[in-house]
Amino acid sequence: MKKIIIALIMFGFVFALTSCDFLNNLTTKNSTSDTSTEVTYSSTDSNTISESSTDIITSNLISDDTSTTSVTLITSSTTTTTTEQISTFTTTTESITTTETEIITTTTLEEQTTTSSSESGGLITNAEYDLIQDVLPTVGIPASGEAKVIVFVVDFPDKLITDDAKVLSDTNLAFNGNSEDLVYESLNSYYLKSSYNKLNLSADIFGVYTAKNNSTYYETLNTQFYATDPQTGEYLYPDATHPDSDLIFEILTQYDSQINYSDYDANNDGYIDGVYVIYNHEISYESGSDLWWAYQYYYYYEDSFDGVAPNYYVWSGLDFFYEGEEPLNARTIIHETGHMLGLEDYYDYYPDDFYNSGGLGTFMMDYNVGDHDAFSKLLLGWINPIIIETSATVDILPLASSGDVLLIIDEWKGTIFDEYLLVIYYTPEMLNELDKSYIFTEPGILVFHVSAAIDNGYNTDSYYYSIFNNNNTDSVNKLLKIIEADMGNDIEKYAIAEDTDLFQVGDIFNYNIHSDYSWYDGNNMNFFIEVVSLDVNKATIKIDFLS
């Protein structure tokens, strides 16, 4: 192992973990296994991959057919004198079919693509621009296409899993299950729906792997790694190694003869797209070590396996799968996978400071609920906006089912890394339906204020790394906010979005609602946004620019 600790590796991090499982225990806002046994899950076949290890470890490979409608457990005994038979789940991955959405407006617009640019009546419908993964220094999971991540279920000598088969089956469902397998969604089914079938993300799951050291070893190392002198700020244990990366190196080394890690680099950038460590330890909900939480971070050393290097990883407790009232809860890994794609947290890490407050108030990258918001979908290239910089009347379909969104700006400069408004027709359906009490329970027009410029570079005083000039924690202006139609400022005060934040028929933004609303530079927005009509199928929005 190349024990080269890269100071501030991967974007200049010091302590900043991109996290976390924020609010899984929600409050309503709006009203060791037998090593000679081979196990196979398969929907259409019983292909079995047999691989060996020179060390005796508890190990199973799980993967799943995303089209599986029933699960059959097959066991068979295997005898060997020199190697261990590895249990395996085989995966057959479906091809992605991408659905293009026709946007209906009062002027006939062409079907959207991402390869050309056109204008009709002052509306730009097929603009070319960089996405978030185009501007990040490195990329984790690709935002589109077929991708596969690698998952390790890990326990410790002092924290052993007592029912390996159940844990592995549950982990498989959480990552690869169909919608009907869970009350909410699996990682795979969620991202298929949220991306409008643009991202087919599956997982191969290995385990249960028992770490070489007790959990207390990694906890002590974690404390030492981050310990600083309160007076000087110097590290108290400068030779301490990084516990997460130490364990990941241990695991990857153990499985090196069994796994071709280059199979997990879908975008061919030289990095494993995503490593997930699902650990067996009590979660530190109230206090204790920060190690026992959920977060996305970056591998701390320089190592290579099969020509690819570990980079983005998720560290999450097994207990997150079992919190709340649902039998199996995948929301934490869904949220953390947003970070693996390049998205930030939209909640406020420090609501009591003097900066912006309240976060976004809802949605997946704030409250771990519902669909991804329109800005996140825009960053990832899952939706293509109708860009409006002159007066127009436009019909839009619900975002959840169509991907329709209006981007309103004084002057389009060919980039989404700018300041603008996003307007969507929100409906409490699809990925929003189960969590509608924590988002909005009724349909309406939702207006986001985006300030996504990236020209200042990383702010070293920020709590966490961001390519954006603003974030939702410690910048004067927010990266992303909901403009509350009721003007109650409840998101700023209580971090809670309400039904009354939605614009309804007759509401006119910048006139009878939020009159004289300004850009962050103090200049007035020189347009009105009127909700002309709403029905089950579409909303009609009128945008009037002042001459």
N, C-alpha and C positions, 0 to 999 in steps of 0.2 A: 504494500500500500504506500502510495506516495503521501506521506504525512506532511503535506504542504498546506498549512492553514493560510488561506487567501484572505488577507486583511480586507475587510469590506467587500468580500467576494460577491459577485452577482449583484451589481447595481449599487454598491456602496452601503450595504446594510451594516448596522452595528447591533442593535437589539431588535430591530423591527421585524416581527413575524406578521405575515399577512394572515389574518384570522377573521373570524373564528366562528364556532358554534355560538351564535349570539343569543337568540331567544327561542330555544326549542320548547321550553315550558311556557307556553304563551298564555296571555290573558286577553280575553276578547276586548276589542277596542270599539267596535261599532255597535252595538245594541248591547388424553394422549391416545392415539388411535393404533389399531393393529397394523404393523408395518407390512404384513403379508397379505393385506386385503386391498383389492383394486376396486375403485368406485368410479362409475361413469354416469354422468347425466347427459342425456341426448334425446332430442325430439324425433329425429328421423333415422338415426343410425346408432351403432354402438362402437364407433371407432375408439380405440384405446391407445394412448401414448404411454409407452413404458420407458422410463428413464431410471438411471441408477445413481447412487451416491456412495462415495467411499466411507463416509461417516454415517453412523446411525443417528438419524434425526426423525422427528415426527414431521411428515411432509405430505402434502396433497396439492395437486394442481387442479384448480377449478376454472372452468370457463363455461359459457352458456350460449346456446343458440338463441339469438334475439327473437326468433319466430316460435320459440317453444310454447306449446299450449298445454303440455302435460309433462311431468317429470317422473322418470322411472329410475329407481335405485337398483343397481345390479352389483352383486358382490361375487368375487371368485377368489379362491385361495391360490397363492403363488409361493413357490419354494425357491430359495436361492441361498448360497453359502457365502457369497462374497459381496453382494450388493443388496440394497433395500429396494423393494418394489414401491414405486411412487404412485399414490392414488391420483387420478386425473379426471378432470371434466373436459370434454372436448367441445370445441366451439365451431359452429358454422355461421359465418357472418353474411347477413343479407346485403345485397347491393342497395344503394341509396337511390331513391327516386326523388328528384327535386321538383317541387311544385312552384311554378311561376304564377304570380297573382296579377290579374289585370286591375288597374286602378281606374275607378270611374270618376270623372269630373265633368264639369259643364263644358269643358273643351275636351275633345277626344284625345286621350293620351295613349301612347304606344305601351305594349306590355313591357314591364321592367326587365332590364338586363344589367350586367355590371361591366359591359365592355365598350359602351359608347355613351355619348352625351347628346341630348336633344333638348330643345326648348319649344314650348307651345304656349303662346299667350302670356309669356313671362314666367312660365313654370318649367323648371328643369327636372327632368324625370330620370335620366340615365347617366348621371354624373360619374366621373371617375375620381377617386380619391383614395388616400391611404387609409387602412384600417389599423386597429390597435396592434395587431401582430406584425404589421409592416414597420412599426416605429419602435417596438420594444427591443432592447439589446439582445435578448434571447427569448425563445418561445417554448412554451410547454406543449400542451395538447393542441394540435391544429384545430382551427375553428370550423372546418368543413371537411367532408369526405369521411372515409372510414378510418378509425383510429382505435388502438387497443392499449390499455394501460396494464401495469403489472401490480398486483396486490399481494401483500404478505400479511397473514394473520400471525401475530407474535404473542407468545406468553413468556413468563419468566420463571425461574426455578422456585421463587417465592410467591408466584401468582399464576399457577397453572390453570389452564382451561380444563374443566371436568367433563365436558361433552363436546369433543372435537367435531363429530359429525354434524350436530345441530348448528354449531357456530359456523362451520364452513358452508352448510346449506343456506343459512340465513345471510351470510356475507355474499354468497352467490346471487341470491334473490335481490339483495339491496343494490348490487351493481348491475346485474344482467336480467333481472326479472321483467316480465311483461306488466302492463298496467294492472291487469286483473290479479296479479300475484300479491299486490300490496294495496293497502287502503289508499295511499297517495300514489307515488311513482317510484320506480327504480332510477338509478343514475342513467341507464340506457334509455328507458322510455321517456324520462323527463327531457333529456337533451334532443331526442328525436322530435318531440313535440315543440319544444321551445325554439328550436332552430328551423322549424318547418321542413323537417326531414333532410336538412343540410349536413347535420353531424350525426354519424352513427358510431357511438362510443361504447365499446365493450371492454371487459376486463378478464384477465387470466389471474386466478387467485391461488396462491401457494400457501401452504401451512398445514397444520399449525407448526410453526417453528419456535422452538424454545431457545431463548437467548442464552448466551454463555454466562451472563452475570445476573444477579438478582436485580429487581427493579430499583432497589435502594441505591445500587451502584450508579445507575444512570441518573437518578434524581440528584445524588450528591455531586456528580460530575456536572450536571446542568447548573446547579447552584454555583459551583466554582467557576464555570466557564463565563458566567455573566457577572460575577461579583466584582465590584469596583470600590475603591476607596472613596468615601463620601466627601472627603476634603479635596483630593487631587483628581479624582476621576480615573485614576490609573487602575488597570486590572490587578486584582489581588493574587490571581493564579494565572500568570501569563502563559504557563505551559499546559494549562488544562485543554483537553480536546473537546470536540463538539459531540455531545451524546447522541443526538439524532443521527448524524452522519457516521459516527462510529458503529452504531447498530446497523445502519443501512449497508455500510461496507461489509460488515460481518455476514449479513444475510446474502448480499449479492455474491460474495466470495463462496459461501456455502453452496449456492445453487448454480455456480458458474458452469459446472460440467453438465448441467441438466437443461439450462435455458440458453437460447441464442438471443441475447439482449438486443441485437440489431433488429430483431423482429418487432421491437417496440419503438421504432423511430419512423413513424409514418411520414413525417415531413422531411426526412433525410437531412436533418441539420446537425447530425453528429451527437445528439443527446437523446437519452431515453425520454419519451414524451411525458411519462408520468409514473412515479413510484408512489404507492400508497402503503403506509404502515398502519395496520389496525391492531392496536395493542390491547392486552388484557390487564387493565389496572383501573381502580376507581378514579372517576373524573373529579378534578378539583373545582367543583362548582363555586364554593364560597371562599376557600383559602387553601393554602398549600403550594406545592410546586407548580410553576407554570408549565412544566413538562407534561402534566396530565390534563391536557386540553385538546382542542382541535385547531389546527392551523396549516397553512401552506407556507413552505420555506424553500431554501435552496441548498443543495448539497455543498458541503464546506471544503471538500478536498479536490485534488486533481487525480482522478482515477478513471480507467477505461476498462470496459468489459465488452469483448467482441467488437471492438472498434467504436463503441459509443460510450458516452459518459453520463452518469446520473446528474440530474440538475434539479428540475422542479419536483417536489414531493409533497405529499399530504401526510400529516401525522394526526391520527384520530383514535379516540378510545372506542373500544367495542361497545361500551355501555351506551353510546349515543344511538345505536341501533334500537335500543329498548326503552328509550325515554318517551314520556308522553303516554297517551292512551292507545296508540296504534301498536299492533303486535310487532311490526317492524317499521322503523323510521329511517329513511335514507336522506333526510333533508340536510344533515350536516355534510355528508360527502357531496351532495349536489351543490351546496353553497361553496365548499372548498374547491370544487372543480371549476367554479366560476373564476377563482384566482388562478387555477392551472391554465385557464384560457387567456388570462391577462386582465381580468376585471378586478376592480378595487372594492373594498368595503364602502358602503354608503351610509353607515351609521356613524355617529359621533363618538369617538373614543373618550373624549373628555368634555362632556356637556356643560361642565361648570367653569370652563375657561372663558377667556374674553373673545374668543373667535366665534365663527359661525356655530350654530347649535341645532340639535334635533335630527341631524342626518336627513335621510330621504323620508322616513316615516313608515315604510312598508316595502314589499317586494323581496325577492330572493337574496339580493346582495346587501340587504339591511336586516330584515326580520326572519330570514330563512323560510319565507312563505311565498306561495304563488309562483307566477311566471317571472322570468327575467323582464326587467323594465325595458322601455323602448330605447333608451340611450345605450344600454348594454348590447342589445340586439344590433343596433346600428354600428357600434364599435367592432363587433364580430362579423359583420357582413351578412347577417341573416335577414336584414330588411334593407330596402333601398328607398330613401325618402323622396317625396315630391318636394322639391326645393322651391320656395315661394319668395320672391323679392319684389313682386308687383301685385296690384290688386287682382283678386280672383275669387271665384266661388267654387268650392271643391266638395265632392262627395267622397267620403272614406268609409271603408268597411271596418268592423272591429279588428283591433290589432291582434288579439289572441288567435283568431282564425285566418286572418288575411295577411298580416304584416304591414298594413297600411299605416303610414305616418307622414305628417307634414313637418317640414323643416322651414321655419320662417326666419328670415334674416334680412337686414338692410341691404347687404351686398354679399353675394356668394363669391368666395375667394378660392374655391376649388378644394376646400378642406373641411372635414368635420371636426378638426381640432381648432375650434373657434367658439365664439359666443353666439347663441341662437336659442330659439324656442322649438321644442318638439310638441306636436299636438296629435293626440291619438283618441280614438273612440274606445274607451274602456268598457268591457262587459265582464260580469262575474261568471265566466264560463271556462271550460277546458282546464288549463293548469291553475286558473284562479278560483275555480268553483269550490273546491273543498276548503280553501282558506279564505273565502270571501269575507268572513267576519273580521279578518285581520288585514284586509285590503279595503275593498269597497263592496258593499252588498248590492248596489244598484248600478245600472249603466249610466254613463255620462262622458263628457269630454274632459280629458286630463291634459294639463299643460305643464310641461317641464321647462325650467330655465337651466340651460347648459352653459357652462363656462369652461371649455375643454382645451384652451391653448396650452401648448407644450414648449414654448420658446424659451422659457427661463431655465429649463433644466432642473435637475434634482435639487431640492431645497434641503440642505444638511440639517436644518433646524426642525424639519418635519418629523412627526412621530414615526412615520414609515415611508419607505421609498415610494415615489410616484413620479411618473413622467410628466404629469399635469402641473401647471402652475397652481391650481387650486385642488383642494380635496374637501371631504365633508367632516374634517376634524379640526385642523389647526391652520386654516388659511382664512383670510378676512372674508372672502366670498366663497360660496360653495361651488364645487364641481358640478353637482346635480341637485336640484331642488324641485319640489312640487309647488307650483303657484296655487295657493289655496283660494278657491272661489268664494269661500265664506269670509275671507280676510281675517280669520280668527287667530292666525299665527300659532295654532295648536301644535304643529309639527316643531316649530322652534321652541316652544315652551315644554312640550311633553313628549316629543318624538313619536307622535301618534297622528296618522292620517285618518280622516273621517269622510263619510259619504258627502257631506256638505262641501268638501274640497273640490268636487267635480262640478264643472260648468254644465248648465242645463239650457234648454231652449229659452231664448230671450236674453241670456247673459252676453254682455259685450265686454271683453277684456280690453283694458286701457280706456274704458268709457264709464259704464256704470259699475264695473267691477275693476278694482285696482286702477283707478284713473291716474294718468300721468306716471305710469310704470316706466322705470328707467333701466338701461343697460348698466353694467357695473362701473363704467367710466363716467356715469352721471348723465349721459345723453338720453333724451326721451326716446322710447320706441315710437316710430312715426307710423304706426299702423294700429287698426282695431281688429279684433277677432270676434266675430259674432257666431253664436250657435243658432243656426236658422231652423234646423229640424233634426229630430232623432226618431228613428223607428228601429224595429228589431234588426233590420238588415244593414242600415247605413246611417251615417250622420252627414248633414250638409253644413259646411263651414264657410263663412264669408270673411275674407281678409281684405280690408280697405287700407291701402297706403295713402298717406297724405301727400299731396302734390307739393 
